[in-house]
Amino acid sequence: QVQLVESGGGLVQPGGSLRLSCAASGSGFVLYDMGWARQAPGKQRELIAQITTDGTINYRDSVKGRFTISRDNAKNTVYLQMSSLKPEDTAVYYCNGDKYGLWSYWGQGTQVTVSP
């Protein structure tokens, strides 16, 4: 089992940048595919970026070219660097860890607000 804690959210102006971090505790971080999802008010949660155990990366089209996911297995941490932020990026951002497609864990979320 892994516990996930996100940090780094906040208020930022359009065009600005933020870096989210997700620290994992527990065992076997390297065995987890890690991802970031977000949920805007009134909308479903959507996965926006994922980095697998072998380093394969995928992005939702809406964030491609603006967001970068990375992981540091030595620190049990996954990051989401967000740039060129838009008001429509406003959401609660969640970290996800998935092991073998069988076990999936979520963090508590961190709020990102993009507003002038």
C-alpha positions as CSV (number, residue, x, y, z in Angstrom):
1,Q,0.0,0.0,0.0
2,V,1.1,3.6,-0.7
3,Q,0.0,6.9,0.8
4,L,0.1,9.9,-1.4
5,V,0.3,13.6,-0.3
6,E,0.1,16.4,-2.9
7,S,1.5,19.9,-2.4
8,G,2.3,23.0,-4.4
9,G,-1.2,24.2,-5.4
10,G,-2.3,27.8,-5.1
11,L,-3.5,30.8,-7.0
12,V,-1.6,31.9,-10.1
13,Q,-2.3,34.3,-12.9
14,P,-3.0,33.2,-16.5
15,G,0.2,32.4,-18.2
16,G,1.9,31.6,-15.0
17,S,3.5,28.4,-13.7
18,L,3.2,26.1,-10.8
19,R,4.9,22.8,-9.8
20,L,3.0,20.2,-8.0
21,S,4.6,17.5,-5.9
22,C,3.3,14.2,-4.7
23,A,5.2,12.4,-2.0
24,A,4.6,8.7,-1.6
25,S,5.1,6.8,1.6
26,G,4.9,3.0,2.0
27,S,6.7,0.4,0.0
28,G,7.3,-0.2,-3.6
29,F,7.0,3.2,-5.2
30,V,9.0,2.0,-8.2
31,L,6.3,-0.6,-8.9
32,Y,3.6,2.0,-9.4
33,D,2.6,3.8,-12.5
34,M,2.1,7.4,-11.3
35,G,-0.3,10.0,-12.6
36,W,-2.0,13.3,-12.1
37,A,-5.7,13.8,-12.5
38,R,-7.9,16.9,-12.0
39,Q,-11.5,17.6,-11.2
40,A,-13.1,20.9,-12.0
41,P,-16.4,22.0,-10.3
42,G,-19.3,20.1,-11.8
43,K,-17.0,17.9,-14.0
44,Q,-15.7,14.4,-13.8
45,R,-12.2,13.7,-12.6
46,E,-9.9,13.3,-15.6
47,L,-6.4,11.8,-15.9
48,I,-4.1,14.4,-17.5
49,A,-0.6,12.9,-17.2
50,Q,0.9,9.6,-16.5
51,I,4.4,8.2,-16.1
52,T,4.8,4.5,-16.0
53,T,7.4,2.4,-14.1
54,D,9.6,2.3,-17.2
55,G,9.3,6.0,-17.8
56,T,6.7,6.0,-20.6
57,I,4.8,9.3,-20.4
58,N,1.3,10.2,-21.7
59,Y,-0.6,13.4,-21.6
60,R,-4.2,14.4,-22.2
61,D,-4.3,16.7,-25.3
62,S,-5.5,19.7,-23.3
63,V,-2.2,19.8,-21.4
64,K,0.3,18.6,-24.0
65,G,3.2,21.0,-24.5
66,R,2.3,22.9,-21.3
67,F,2.6,20.3,-18.5
68,T,5.5,18.0,-17.7
69,I,5.3,15.0,-15.5
70,S,8.4,13.5,-13.9
71,R,9.3,11.1,-11.1
72,D,12.2,10.7,-8.7
73,N,12.2,7.2,-7.5
74,A,15.0,7.9,-5.0
75,K,12.7,10.5,-3.3
76,N,9.4,8.6,-3.8
77,T,8.0,11.7,-5.5
78,V,6.2,12.5,-8.7
79,Y,6.0,16.1,-10.0
80,L,3.8,18.0,-12.4
81,Q,5.4,21.1,-13.8
82,M,2.6,23.3,-15.2
83,S,3.2,26.3,-17.4
84,S,1.2,28.7,-19.6
85,L,-1.7,28.1,-17.2
86,K,-5.2,29.0,-18.3
87,P,-8.3,29.7,-16.3
88,E,-9.7,26.4,-17.5
89,D,-6.9,24.6,-15.7
90,T,-8.6,25.6,-12.4
91,A,-9.3,22.4,-10.6
92,V,-8.4,20.2,-7.7
93,Y,-5.4,18.2,-8.8
94,Y,-5.0,14.6,-7.5
95,C,-2.0,12.3,-7.5
96,N,-2.6,8.6,-8.4
97,G,-0.6,5.5,-8.0
98,D,-1.5,2.3,-9.8
99,K,0.1,-1.0,-9.4
100,Y,-0.4,-3.7,-12.0
101,G,-3.8,-2.2,-12.8
102,L,-5.1,-3.9,-9.6
103,W,-4.4,-1.5,-6.8
104,S,-5.0,2.2,-7.2
105,Y,-4.5,4.9,-4.6
106,W,-5.3,8.6,-4.6
107,G,-4.0,11.6,-2.6
108,Q,-6.3,14.1,-1.0
109,G,-5.9,16.7,-3.7
110,T,-4.5,20.2,-4.0
111,Q,-6.4,23.2,-5.3
112,V,-5.0,25.1,-8.4
113,T,-6.8,28.3,-9.2
114,V,-5.8,30.3,-12.4
115,S,-7.3,33.8,-12.2
116,P,-6.2,37.4,-12.9
